[in-house]
Amino acid sequence: MAQGKVLVAQGGGPTAVINQSLVGVVLEARRHAGMGQVYGALHGVRGIVDEAFLDLSRETTASLERVAATPASALGSTRDKPDLKYCQEILKVLQAHDIGHFFYIGGNDSSDTVRIVAEEARKAGHKLRSIHIPKTIDNDLVENDHTPGYPSAARFVAQAFAGLDLDNRALPGVYLAVVMGRHAGFLTAASALARKSPDDGPHLIYLPERHFSLEAFLGDVKRVMDAKGRCIVAVSEGIHDASGTPILNSMVKTLDRDAHGNVQLSGTGALADLLVDEVKSKLGFKRVRSDTFGYLQRAFSGCVSDVDQREAREVGEAAVHYAAAGSSNGSVAIKRIGEYAVDYTLLPLETVAGKTKTMADAFIAESGTDVTPAFAEYLRPLLGTGMPETHRLRPNRVEKILKR
């Protein structure tokens, strides 16, 4: 088993439960004699290179538990995507501080960083156990049934659309919300769990797993409006045309890009505004509204799934167990068993690193504008207990007296 200190860091977008994984690592590492002081890197891999560490061994258990129940990344995060040279600098710091166990909580890019660091440590003869701990609201890590952070974000989306449906029912019109998801539509699909009755919204759901046609979209909206007098639409930020070009690219000439060179989809209302303008100008509907959920869904404290909290803690604990066993480096994965239970396995880093999972065809309706009952069955147990219930008045109409 590798000896030495423990270093844990958080990368990528914050979630409502990422601190549960952090605290799971810290408290579990304290119980293992082969693990020394536990350090936390501020702002992910950038903090490692800068040697910006906190000594988490000095935190009280009570303080850590309060942090665990707090959304977003307590250590801070980063969007840095390390290349080989960057990872070699990381390794130099790990060696200098006698780090024997490296835990990185993040998504697919983070898992790739762990893979490179582990390989460089092997080449250098440095005894380092490197474990990736899963996290992403996009739910797009391969070989995972689901990913910590996603259930709470999905709970937010489902509850938001339940409220939006009530609002739209009171003041009918077209309402459109853009939800996070560049390549995978899991989060946008969660809007379907807002429905209680057959006529509840969202009435149309557009996912990046299917090609998006503006003409077909306008036809769908008109059809729903003609039938129901109102229409609620859930749109993934990553919708694209048949050539794979994001719809936002094809409609806007100048676009901002993130640190990875990707077109900035989150944190901007451009897509929603463009689609609303198309509905107004082409269909003539006057009451057309939109929102872009943006960063709201990532770490919203009022919509945390208790299932998500528990599993996020357990993946952190499992990572320490696997590191202590000293068998290999790897990425912790969640596997579903039975009606609903989970087990935690350790996958080879190359199995997960840099790969993206998308929604299975079995989860997407043939129309391409809805999800199937199979998806609802998949998601429902992840949302946790205490989902709000809505109710409506019975349609006991009073007979008219005045004949007009």
Helices and strands as residue ranges (DSSP letters): E 5-10, H 18-30, E 38-41, H 44-49, E 53-55, G 56-58, H 61-68, H 84-96, E 99-106, H 108-124, E 129-134, H 150-170, E 174-179, H 186-189, G 190-194, E 204-206, H 214-228, E 231-236, H 247-251, H 270-283, E 288-292, G 294-297, G 301-303, H 306-325, E 330-337, E 341-347, H 349-352, G 361-363, H 373-379, G 380-383
